[in-house]
Every structure is written in C-alpha cells, then in structure tokens.
C-alpha cells in the first residue's frame, strides 16, 4: 500500500504536464495553420480580381494594386476565399484557447509572419485607404481643404475613380491628415503601400506594448498578445485595408503603458495623439483620467496635449478645421444594414432604422458610459471600464464596420475580466460574419 501511494503521488503531476504538452501541440498546429491560411489568402487575392479586393474589377487589376504577390499566379474562387477567412477564425479560436501553453517565441513568430502576409496582400474588403489618399491629394495637389471640400471638387484627379465616397469631407483628425499629406509625393501606388506598411508596423508595435503592459494588469503576456495580434479583425481587415485603427491602437496602448508606469505626461500626450487621428479614440480620455494614480498630473498632461494638437491643427488648416464636426455628424447619418440598431429596427418592422430605436440605443450607451465612469471612480480598473464602454458604443452606432472592433479589442486583451474578453470575441465573430454574409457577400459575388 505504501509503495502504491508513493507511485500514485509520483504520477499525479504527470497528468497536468501531459495536458499542457497536448495544448502546446494543438496550439502550435493552430498557429501554423493560421499563418499558412493567411499566406494563401494573400496570394490568392493577389492572383486575380475579386470582390474581396478593394476597387478591383475584371478590367482593372494593375500590378501595383495586386501587390508583390501578383506574379505568383495563384487564384481562387470566391467560395474558397470565404472558406479561407473562416479557417483563419477557427485557427484563431484554437490558438487563443491554447495560448498559455505555447512558447512565447512561437507566438511572436506566428504574429509577425501573419502580419507580413497581411501586409503583402492587396487591400481587402475596403477601399477606405483610397479615401485617405484622395483627401490628402485634394489638400496638397489642389489646394482645397478636405475639411470643407469633397473629392467631387477635383473629379479629374487620378484617384477619383478609385473612391467609394466622393461627396464627403474628411472625418479624420488633423494629425492623420498631416500624415497622409506627407505621403502625397509617393503617388497613389506609393501612398497605398506606405499606408499598408504603417498599419502593419503600428499593429506590431501595439502587440509589443501589450506584451509590456500585461504583467502590470495581471494578464498573461502570451494570452494577451494572442488575443490581439492573431485576431482576424486585425489580420484580415485592419492591416490589409491599411485602416487607421491600427495607428490609433498603438497610441492608446502607449498611453496606457505610460499611465500605468506613472508617466502621466507622456501618457496624456499619447492619448491626445490618438484622439487627433480619429475622434472615437477620445473615449479613452475620461477613463484614463479617473484611473490614473495622479489625476492632477494627467489632467495637466491632457490639457497640454489638447492645446498643442489644437495649435498644430489651426496652423495647418486654419478655420477650415471646424468642418470636421460637420463631417462626423454626416457620417453618423449613414446606416449599416447589419448594425444592431438597424437589425432591431427591421426586426420590429419599423424600416431600416427608426428614430425611436436609434434614440433607445444611444440612451443605452449613455447609461453604460455613466455607470462605467462611476465604477472607475470607485476603483474599477479603467481599462476594463473602457472596454465595456467601447463594446456599448459598437452596439449603439448605426455605422458599423469590422475594423471598428479594434476599439474594444485592445482593452479586452488586457482585461482580467473573462466576461469582457468573451464579449469582445463574440463581437468580433459578429463583425466578421456580417461583413462576409451581408455587407460584403462574397458567396454571392
């Protein structure tokens, strides 16, 4: 009996070790699968025009749009491309489940390789990047402020036929407008690939910042970087589409790291920089202020950053900058058929989006905002509160696209709340499914 007890005690630890080894193997296979499928998606979409590639058509698919993988010649049907996106989602789910058992080196390798594949792919599922370029060309080449003029003011510009929106002024902040202005000398093709490179590099920088932040908030580094860096919204939409959400994420993550490290001056300036790229990032400001160790120093930093950003904006764009408010209001008048307010409105038989339904969702968002601000004041971690509020904002907005999911993805990756992480993953799944099945129906293209 004593010998048996000794053998039992000796063998007991082997079961968890065996389970960990199996999880590491399964997770590694998922990483290999994700990188391989990302490479296939990038190569296949570069091989032939399809509805997955922004602005491509059977009569227009130049090599500069297809990208460096164009010469390989691999192509796939629309159904296969759709299956590849779903396979990426499945690999992500498995890798996320096993992330804590996978070595850091393998995780980092997969994240970097997947980002490289996303960078080399042509612009996928969105032509917003050409809107960025169009606004910049309007400003630099035609001397027309994009805050008061639309692309229709320069219909003979070479980028005009690539624009999805020709009757809108820019809704982007002055910092992003200045960045895109600086890229105009590169031309349309050079601007496209420069913006894609910026998206890939800033996304990787965000992952590196998450790696540094995670121990400070009690999160596993490996789980945190897998949550963000391998997410399909990042790899399939944000980086290939060169969306500025990747750039925003880097500044918000840098601000969070500085604030957690007690460097409120740098943190405040970084958060203001994110807000000067896109107004949606300003939602982080009150939560960071309430959650900071030294609220006075952060308040002073935010005030300094806002004053500096305002001065730069006024010098660069003058009174035309005030047109930004009108552009943001105009954008909010647009309705995505799969946004939650629109879905509920149609479900109730009230049309595309009834005013009462929209008001109800906005009121719900306002309630969530007030509750999360109060909880942050009472001691809840500001990143958790910010994460829940961004999810509420995504639920309430009438204009919803997949890359907006990065707003909630960043704080959720650093949250100790399993419920927030699960909610963020479900939101990501909804955004991918709706983009494929409704707003951009690949299978029907």
Buried (B, 14 or more C-beta within 10 A) or exposed (E): EEEEEEEEEEEEEEEEEEEEEEBBEBBBBBBBBBBBBBBBBBBBBBBBBBBBBBBBEEEEBEEBBBBBBBEEEBBBEBEEBBBBBBBBBBBBBBBBBBBBBBEEEBBBEBBBBBBBBBBBBBBBBBBBBBBBBBBBBBBBBBEBBBBBBBBEBBEEBEBBEBBBBBEBBBBBBBBBBBBBBEBBEBBBBBBBBBBBEBBBBBBBBBBBBBBBBBEEBEBEBBBBBBBBBBBBBBBBBBBBBBBBBBBBBBBBBBBBBBBBBEBBBBBBBBBBBBBBBBBBBBBBBBBBBBBBEEEEBBBBBBEBBBEBBBEBBBEBBEEBBEBBEEBBEEBEEEBBEBBBBBBBBBEEEEEEBBEEBBEBBBEBBEEBBEBBBEBBEEEBBBBBBBBBBBBBBBBBBBBBBBBBBBBBBBBBBBBEBEEBBEBBBEBBBBBBBBBBBEBBEBEEE
